[in-house]
């Protein structure tokens, strides 16, 4: 019976140790609402090697440079100019609801200005 208890203890220790060995402390900060753009802008401006970003709906207008979205896109362009590898995936804004067949889907141009600005700046953009 002692052998079984010892074997069970060894198995439990070996099962628990890897979880502790590969865990680490992290700080999580909610960045919704007004905190989103400043937090993302700070992360982008501090990037040194690469940025991989997925953007769903970017309300970017070429004539309104005061928008937070425009400033964020500008920060991506600046990162690219600093030598940071930037890859952005943009949603094509396809309204799937109520459309049963793929031939009924239509791409909305909600991200067109963002796509144009990033591409013209030499950034790798996918859709």
HELIX and SHEET records of a PDB file:
HELIX    1   1 UNK A    2  UNK A   21  1                                  20    
HELIX    2   2 UNK A   35  UNK A   46  1                                  12    
HELIX    3   3 UNK A   68  UNK A   81  1                                  14    
HELIX    4   4 UNK A  102  UNK A  104  5                                   3    
HELIX    5   5 UNK A  112  UNK A  120  1                                   9    
SHEET    1   A 3 UNK A  50  UNK A  55  0                                        
SHEET    2   A 3 UNK A  85  UNK A  90  1                                        
SHEET    3   A 3 UNK A 124  UNK A 126  1                                        
END                                                                             
